[in-house]
């Protein structure tokens, strides 16, 4: 989950394992080393731009990247609590190079333009928590409709193909609710170390998502599973009852936040495994 206590615990665990020290992490960020992602095999040429999407609550600054020619299935990316930043631009571009029209959003546009965390994932969590607390179920749903609507107006987006959406950390519930907000368009949903996916409330994101026809990929951090071991069972049971295709897996050796390349607990082998499963999901559900 997204709180300073757990982030500090995760880093301490990595230091204990000898995987990274605080000093090494700072050097990596300063040198840009943590921003390097493996290259895409047979990558297509892409066009990237900063765009503004009008929503019911204002103007959202976003990053849009897509193949230079033809049309491609759209993907809406919800960042983690540290928001739209270079790491997520790299992730979005890599996805576009794999054949998708990708919109990476600034979920905090109501309060602040990106970057909302100047030091990326090294930003103290207390500085960004108020931004996250300003969002709720209503903003998730209205934003999702606006972003999907904007994507459907783009010439690079294949209108005859379903849309994918993926979220990280707090973005997990947003991705689930995107499917609920636009059920006829969303065909695939992916959550990576998502927090608050399954609750005991009637408006729990997993219950809302289960009313759709989307296919799901839920990649859970090992330490998140340790803290909330019942969540995966709730997800499995709910999606099974709804007869929905759902790959739900705990990634051994991973800590909350392991996917973004600027994360202090970035785990490249597990991140690449999750990436391969994401491409498999989209290749099947958005074909």
C-alpha positions in Angstrom: 0.0 0.0 0.0 1.0 3.6 -0.4 2.3 5.0 2.8 5.7 6.0 4.1 5.9 3.2 6.7 5.6 0.5 4.0 7.9 2.2 1.6 10.5 2.5 4.3 10.0 -1.1 5.2 10.4 -2.2 1.6 13.6 -0.3 1.1 15.0 -1.7 4.4 14.2 -5.2 3.2 16.1 -4.6 -0.1 19.0 -3.3 1.8 19.0 -6.3 4.1 19.0 -8.6 1.0 22.0 -6.6 -0.3 20.1 -5.7 -3.5 20.4 -1.9 -3.1 21.4 0.8 -0.6 20.0 4.2 -0.1 23.2 5.7 -1.4 23.2 3.4 -4.5 19.6 4.3 -5.2 20.3 8.0 -5.1 23.3 7.5 -7.5 21.2 5.4 -9.8 18.5 8.1 -10.0 21.0 10.9 -10.5 22.7 9.0 -13.3 19.5 8.1 -15.0 20.3 4.4 -14.7 16.9 3.6 -13.2 15.2 5.0 -16.3 16.6 2.4 -18.7 14.1 -0.3 -19.9 15.0 -3.2 -22.1 14.4 -2.4 -25.8 11.4 -3.7 -27.6 12.1 -6.4 -30.2 10.9 -5.2 -33.7 9.9 -1.8 -32.2 7.7 0.3 -34.4 8.5 4.0 -35.0 6.3 6.2 -32.7 5.1 9.8 -32.5 4.9 11.3 -29.0 3.4 14.5 -27.7 2.1 16.4 -24.7 -1.6 16.8 -24.9 -4.5 18.3 -22.9 -7.7 16.4 -22.3 -10.8 18.3 -21.3 -12.7 16.6 -18.4 -15.8 17.7 -16.4 -13.4 19.1 -13.8 -10.9 20.9 -16.0 -7.9 20.3 -18.3 -5.8 17.2 -17.8 -2.2 17.3 -19.0 -1.2 14.0 -20.4 1.4 12.2 -22.6 0.2 10.6 -25.8 2.4 8.3 -27.9 1.4 6.0 -30.8 2.7 4.2 -33.9 3.7 6.7 -36.6 1.5 5.0 -39.2 -1.8 3.2 -39.3 -4.1 2.6 -36.4 -3.6 0.7 -33.1 -5.7 -0.3 -30.1 -5.8 2.3 -27.4 -4.4 1.9 -23.9 -5.1 4.2 -21.0 -2.3 4.2 -18.3 -2.9 5.3 -14.7 0.4 6.0 -12.9 1.2 5.3 -9.3 0.9 7.9 -6.5 4.1 9.7 -7.8 2.2 10.6 -11.0 3.1 11.3 -14.6 6.9 11.5 -14.8 9.8 10.4 -17.0 9.5 6.8 -15.9 5.9 6.5 -17.0 6.7 8.3 -20.3 9.3 5.6 -20.9 6.8 2.9 -20.1 4.2 4.4 -22.3 6.6 4.8 -25.2 7.7 1.2 -24.9 4.1 0.1 -25.0 3.5 2.2 -28.1 6.6 0.7 -29.7 4.8 -2.6 -29.2 1.9 -1.5 -31.3 -0.5 0.5 -29.1 -1.8 4.1 -29.0 -1.1 5.1 -25.4 -2.4 7.9 -23.2 -0.5 8.3 -19.9 -2.5 10.7 -17.7 -1.7 13.0 -14.8 -4.4 12.0 -12.3 -3.7 15.0 -10.2 -4.4 17.6 -12.9 -7.0 19.3 -10.7 -4.4 20.3 -8.2 -1.1 20.4 -10.1 0.5 19.9 -13.5 3.0 17.1 -14.0 5.5 16.4 -12.7 3.7 16.2 -9.4 6.7 14.5 -7.7 9.9 16.3 -8.6 12.1 13.4 -7.4 10.0 10.7 -8.9 9.5 7.7 -6.7 12.2 9.1 -4.3 9.8 11.9 -3.3 8.6 11.5 0.3 5.2 9.9 0.3 3.8 12.6 2.6 4.3 15.2 -0.1 2.0 13.4 -2.6 -0.5 11.7 -0.3 -2.8 14.8 -0.2 -3.0 14.7 -4.0 -4.2 11.1 -3.9 -6.7 11.8 -1.1 -8.3 14.4 -3.4 -9.5 11.6 -5.7 -12.4 9.3 -5.3 -14.8 6.9 -7.0 -16.5 9.8 -8.8 -13.4 11.3 -10.1 -12.1 7.9 -11.3 -15.3 7.3 -13.3 -15.7 10.8 -14.8 -12.0 10.9 -15.8 -12.1 7.5 -17.3 -15.0 8.4 -19.5 -13.3 11.6 -20.6 -10.0 9.9 -21.3 -11.5 7.1 -23.3 -13.7 9.5 -25.2 -10.6 11.6 -26.1 -8.8 8.5 -27.3 -11.7 7.5 -29.5 -11.4 10.8 -31.4 -7.7 10.2 -32.3 -6.9 9.2 -35.8 -4.2 6.7 -34.6 -6.8 4.7 -32.5 -8.4 1.7 -34.0 -12.1 2.2 -33.3 -12.9 -1.5 -34.2 -10.7 -2.8 -31.4 -11.3 -2.9 -27.7 -9.4 -0.5 -25.3 -6.9 -1.6 -22.7 -6.3 0.1 -19.4 -3.6 -0.5 -16.8 -2.8 1.0 -13.4 0.0 0.9 -10.8 -0.4 1.3 -7.1 -3.4 3.6 -6.6 -3.9 3.4 -10.4 -5.1 -0.2 -10.0 -8.5 0.7 -8.7 -8.7 3.4 -11.3 -8.1 0.8 -14.1 -10.8 -1.4 -12.6 -13.3 1.5 -12.5 -12.4 2.5 -16.0 -13.8 -0.8 -17.2 -16.9 -0.2 -15.1 -17.3 3.4 -16.5 -16.9 2.4 -20.1 -17.8 -1.3 -20.2 -18.6 -1.4 -23.9 -15.1 -0.1 -24.9 -12.7 -1.7 -22.3 -11.7 -5.2 -23.2 -8.6 -5.6 -21.0 -7.6 -4.4 -17.5 -4.2 -4.8 -15.8 -3.2 -3.9 -12.2 0.4 -3.9 -11.0 0.9 -3.7 -7.2 -2.5 -2.1 -7.0 -3.8 -1.0 -3.6 -7.4 -1.2 -2.5 -8.6 -3.4 -5.4 -10.9 -5.5 -3.1 -12.7 -4.1 -0.1 -15.8 -5.1 1.9 -17.7 -2.1 0.6 -20.5 -2.4 -2.1 -18.6 0.0 -4.3 -15.3 -1.9 -4.1 -13.4 -1.6 -7.4 -13.3 -5.4 -7.9 -17.1 -5.7 -7.6 -17.6 -2.9 -10.1 -15.1 -4.4 -12.6 -16.8 -7.8 -12.3 -19.9 -6.4 -13.9 -18.0 -5.9 -17.2 -16.9 -8.3 -19.9 -13.2 -7.4 -19.7 -10.3 -9.8 -19.2 -8.0 -9.1 -16.3 -4.3 -9.3 -15.2 -3.6 -8.7 -11.5 0.0 -8.8 -10.5 0.4 -8.6 -6.7 3.6 -7.7 -4.8 4.7 -10.4 -2.4 4.7 -8.0 0.6 1.3 -6.7 -0.3 0.0 -10.2 -0.3 1.6 -10.8 3.1 -0.1 -7.7 4.5 -3.5 -8.6 2.9 -3.5 -12.3 2.1 -7.3 -12.5 1.6 -7.4 -10.0 -1.3 -6.3 -12.4 -4.0 -8.9 -14.9 -2.9 -11.6 -12.3 -3.0 -10.5 -11.3 -6.5 -10.4 -14.9 -7.7 -13.8 -15.8 -6.2 -15.5 -12.7 -7.6 -14.1 -13.0 -11.1 -14.8 -16.7 -11.2 -18.4 -16.1 -10.2 -18.7 -13.6 -13.0 -17.1 -16.1 -15.5 -14.4 -13.5 -16.3 -10.9 -14.4 -17.5 -8.5 -13.3 -14.8 -4.8 -14.0 -14.3 -4.1 -13.3 -10.6 -0.6 -13.9 -9.4 1.6 -13.0 -6.4 5.1 -12.1 -7.7 7.6 -13.8 -5.4 10.4 -11.6 -4.2 8.7 -8.3 -5.3 7.9 -5.3 -3.1 5.1 -2.8 -3.6 6.1 -0.6 -6.5 8.4 -3.0 -8.3 7.4 -2.2 -11.8 8.3 1.5 -12.6 12.0 1.7 -13.5 12.6 4.7 -11.2 11.2 2.8 -8.2 13.6 2.2 -5.3 12.3 -1.4 -5.2 12.4 -1.9 -9.0 12.7 -5.6 -9.7 13.7 -6.0 -13.4 13.1 -9.8 -13.7 9.7 -9.6 -12.1 8.9 -6.3 -14.0 9.7 -8.0 -17.3 7.6 -11.0 -16.4 4.7 -8.7 -15.7 5.4 -6.9 -18.9 5.3 -10.1 -20.9 2.0 -11.0 -19.3 0.6 -7.6 -20.1 1.5 -8.0 -23.8 -0.1 -11.4 -23.8 -3.3 -10.0 -22.3 -3.5 -7.2 -24.8 -2.6 -9.5 -27.7 -5.6 -11.7 -26.8 -8.2 -9.2 -25.6 -7.5 -6.3 -27.9 -7.0 -8.3 -31.1 
